[in-house]
């Protein structure tokens, strides 16, 4: 008969409780950076600029930026919406490229091209700036971004999970323009959806990944670190920022 050590039993019990509480902790952290008013009345929530994009009236040089913000309503607890914004030299406004499901449900196209504020709140949620390229380097990237938008393979399809969705689109554009070197957030659900493909460059262009329909895969890159994708949820370690990548939260650590 084997007698269990009391200390081992206590550690095992605490571990079980931590695993049970972890999803609620992550949900709480995911809610911490959200505007409660935008959840209650998302249609009337702010879409205004937050000051992260330069004013086209005074910034004549080309600019490319990539953003992420918490998704609309209940989806914002679980993930973010991402988009690409570009401004050619002397252009009077930014052009924003993104994918939404609104038009697809009405028989329209998934890709939306507009001149909304590049750094506008996403229905109340403040965006994070993921990349900012300016000058001649940005000018050389803009035609390639436009070609990538035109060749996005899921123009008529949108699925919140596991993809293709807004993050699938942004990841596709980034793979076509790897010079942007963007490490998409771990809670950008759909970024790893590759359709019928299994292998692809990582979105930052600094590594590789293998994935089955956005449900199971691995990724390793200089920008992203190491990630494991399970049922569309990302777990990983990012040595560059000394942090953990987790579902719902996105990142815990230093930036």
MONOR-V11319 format. One record per pair of residues at least 24 apart in sequence whose C-alpha atoms are under 10 Angstrom apart, sorted by the first residue. I is the first residue (numbers start at 0). J is the second residue. Records with the same first field share a line. If there is no record, write none. Layout:
BEGIN
I: J ; J
END
This chain:
BEGIN
22: 246 ; 247
24: 247 ; 248
25: 76 ; 77 ; 245 ; 246 ; 247 ; 248 ; 249
26: 76 ; 77 ; 246 ; 247 ; 248
27: 76 ; 247 ; 248
28: 76 ; 247 ; 248 ; 249 ; 251
29: 69 ; 75 ; 76 ; 77 ; 78 ; 186 ; 246 ; 247 ; 248 ; 249
30: 69 ; 75 ; 76 ; 77 ; 247 ; 248
31: 76 ; 248
32: 68 ; 69 ; 76 ; 124 ; 125 ; 248
33: 68 ; 69 ; 70 ; 72 ; 75 ; 76 ; 123 ; 124 ; 125
34: 69 ; 122 ; 123 ; 124 ; 125
35: 72 ; 123 ; 124
36: 122 ; 123 ; 124
37: 71 ; 72 ; 121 ; 122 ; 123 ; 124
38: 71 ; 72 ; 73 ; 74 ; 75 ; 122 ; 123 ; 124
39: 72
40: 72 ; 122 ; 123
41: 71 ; 72 ; 121 ; 122 ; 123 ; 124
42: 71 ; 72 ; 122 ; 123
43: 122 ; 123
44: 71 ; 120 ; 121 ; 122 ; 123 ; 124
45: 119 ; 120 ; 121 ; 122 ; 123 ; 124 ; 125
46: 115 ; 116 ; 118 ; 119 ; 120 ; 121 ; 122 ; 123 ; 124 ; 125
47: 115 ; 116 ; 117 ; 118 ; 119 ; 120 ; 121 ; 122 ; 123 ; 125
48: 115 ; 116 ; 117 ; 118 ; 119 ; 120 ; 121 ; 125 ; 126
49: 116 ; 117 ; 118 ; 119 ; 120 ; 125 ; 126 ; 127
50: 116 ; 117 ; 118 ; 119
51: 117 ; 118 ; 119 ; 126 ; 127 ; 128 ; 131
52: 84 ; 93 ; 116 ; 117 ; 118 ; 119 ; 128 ; 131
53: 93 ; 117 ; 118
54: 91 ; 92 ; 93 ; 116
55: 86 ; 87 ; 88 ; 89 ; 90 ; 91 ; 92 ; 93
56: 89 ; 90 ; 91 ; 92
57: 89 ; 91
58: 86 ; 88 ; 89 ; 90 ; 91 ; 133
59: 86 ; 87 ; 88 ; 89 ; 90 ; 91 ; 134
60: 86 ; 87 ; 88 ; 89 ; 90 ; 133 ; 134 ; 135 ; 137 ; 138
61: 85 ; 86 ; 87 ; 88 ; 89 ; 90 ; 93 ; 132 ; 133 ; 134 ; 135 ; 136 ; 137 ; 138 ; 139 ; 140 ; 141
62: 86 ; 87 ; 88 ; 90 ; 93 ; 131 ; 132 ; 133 ; 134 ; 135 ; 136 ; 137 ; 138 ; 140 ; 141
63: 87 ; 93 ; 94 ; 95 ; 117 ; 130 ; 131 ; 132 ; 133 ; 134 ; 136 ; 137 ; 138 ; 140 ; 141 ; 144 ; 179
64: 93 ; 95 ; 117 ; 118 ; 128 ; 129 ; 130 ; 131 ; 132 ; 133 ; 137 ; 179
65: 95 ; 96 ; 117 ; 118 ; 126 ; 127 ; 128 ; 129 ; 130 ; 131 ; 132 ; 169 ; 173 ; 179 ; 181 ; 183
66: 117 ; 118 ; 119 ; 125 ; 126 ; 127 ; 128 ; 129 ; 130 ; 131 ; 169 ; 181 ; 183
67: 118 ; 120 ; 121 ; 124 ; 125 ; 126 ; 127 ; 128 ; 129 ; 166 ; 169 ; 183 ; 184 ; 186 ; 187
68: 118 ; 119 ; 120 ; 121 ; 122 ; 123 ; 124 ; 125 ; 126 ; 127 ; 128 ; 187
69: 120 ; 121 ; 122 ; 123 ; 124 ; 125 ; 126 ; 127 ; 186 ; 187
70: 121 ; 122 ; 123 ; 124 ; 165 ; 187
71: 121 ; 122 ; 123 ; 124
72: 122 ; 123 ; 124
74: 159 ; 247
75: 124 ; 186 ; 247
76: 186 ; 246 ; 247 ; 248
77: 186 ; 187 ; 188 ; 232 ; 246 ; 247 ; 248 ; 249
78: 159 ; 166 ; 184 ; 185 ; 186 ; 187 ; 188 ; 189 ; 232 ; 246 ; 247 ; 248 ; 249
79: 121 ; 124 ; 126 ; 165 ; 166 ; 183 ; 184 ; 185 ; 186 ; 187 ; 188 ; 189 ; 247 ; 248 ; 249
80: 121 ; 124 ; 126 ; 164 ; 165 ; 166 ; 169 ; 186 ; 187 ; 188 ; 189
81: 121 ; 126 ; 127 ; 129 ; 164 ; 165 ; 166 ; 167 ; 168 ; 169 ; 170 ; 183 ; 184 ; 187 ; 190
82: 111 ; 117 ; 118 ; 126 ; 129 ; 165 ; 166 ; 168 ; 169 ; 170 ; 172
83: 112 ; 117 ; 118 ; 129 ; 130 ; 144 ; 148 ; 168 ; 169 ; 172 ; 173
84: 112 ; 113 ; 114 ; 115 ; 116 ; 117 ; 118 ; 131 ; 141 ; 144
85: 114 ; 117 ; 131 ; 132 ; 133 ; 137 ; 138 ; 140 ; 141 ; 142 ; 144 ; 145
86: 114 ; 117 ; 133 ; 137 ; 138 ; 141
87: 133 ; 134 ; 137 ; 138 ; 139 ; 140 ; 141 ; 142
88: 133 ; 134 ; 135 ; 137 ; 138
92: 116 ; 117
93: 117 ; 118
96: 144 ; 145 ; 148 ; 165 ; 168 ; 169 ; 172
97: 148 ; 164 ; 165 ; 166 ; 168 ; 169
98: 153 ; 154 ; 156 ; 157 ; 163 ; 164 ; 165 ; 166 ; 167 ; 168 ; 169
99: 156 ; 157 ; 158 ; 159 ; 164 ; 165 ; 166 ; 168
100: 155 ; 156 ; 157 ; 158 ; 159 ; 164 ; 165
101: 157
102: 155 ; 157
103: 154 ; 155 ; 156 ; 157 ; 158
104: 155 ; 156 ; 157
106: 155 ; 156
107: 154 ; 155 ; 156
108: 153 ; 154 ; 155 ; 156 ; 157
109: 151 ; 153 ; 154 ; 155 ; 156 ; 157 ; 163 ; 164 ; 165 ; 168
110: 148 ; 149 ; 151 ; 153 ; 154 ; 155 ; 156 ; 157 ; 164 ; 165 ; 168
111: 148 ; 154
112: 148
129: 179 ; 180 ; 181 ; 182 ; 183 ; 184
130: 179 ; 180 ; 181 ; 182 ; 183
131: 179 ; 181
132: 178 ; 179
136: 178 ; 179
137: 178 ; 179
140: 175 ; 176 ; 177 ; 178 ; 179
141: 176
143: 172 ; 175 ; 176
144: 172 ; 173 ; 175 ; 176
145: 172
146: 172 ; 175
147: 171 ; 172 ; 173 ; 174 ; 175 ; 176
148: 172 ; 175
152: 194
153: 194
158: 189
159: 188 ; 189
160: 188 ; 189 ; 192 ; 213 ; 214 ; 230 ; 231
161: 188 ; 189 ; 190 ; 191 ; 192 ; 212 ; 213 ; 214 ; 230 ; 231 ; 232
162: 188 ; 189 ; 190 ; 191 ; 192 ; 193 ; 194 ; 212 ; 213 ; 214 ; 231
163: 188 ; 189 ; 190 ; 191 ; 192 ; 193 ; 194 ; 212 ; 213
164: 188 ; 189 ; 190 ; 192
165: 189 ; 190
166: 190 ; 191 ; 192
167: 191 ; 192 ; 193 ; 194 ; 202 ; 213
168: 192
169: 202
170: 201 ; 202 ; 203
171: 200 ; 201 ; 202
172: 202
173: 200 ; 201 ; 202 ; 203 ; 204
174: 199 ; 200 ; 201 ; 202 ; 203 ; 204 ; 205
175: 200 ; 202 ; 203 ; 204
176: 202 ; 203 ; 204
177: 201 ; 202 ; 203 ; 204 ; 205
178: 203 ; 204 ; 205
179: 203 ; 204
180: 204 ; 205 ; 221 ; 222 ; 223
181: 205 ; 222 ; 223
182: 220 ; 221 ; 222 ; 223 ; 224 ; 237
183: 222 ; 223 ; 249
184: 223 ; 233 ; 244 ; 245 ; 246 ; 247 ; 248 ; 249 ; 250
185: 223 ; 226 ; 227 ; 228 ; 231 ; 232 ; 233 ; 234 ; 235 ; 243 ; 244 ; 245 ; 246 ; 247 ; 248 ; 249 ; 250
186: 231 ; 232 ; 233 ; 234 ; 244 ; 245 ; 246 ; 247 ; 248 ; 249 ; 250
187: 231 ; 232 ; 233 ; 246 ; 247 ; 249
188: 213 ; 228 ; 230 ; 231 ; 232 ; 233 ; 246 ; 247
189: 213 ; 214 ; 231 ; 232
190: 231 ; 233
191: 215 ; 216 ; 217 ; 218 ; 228 ; 231 ; 232 ; 233
192: 216 ; 231
END
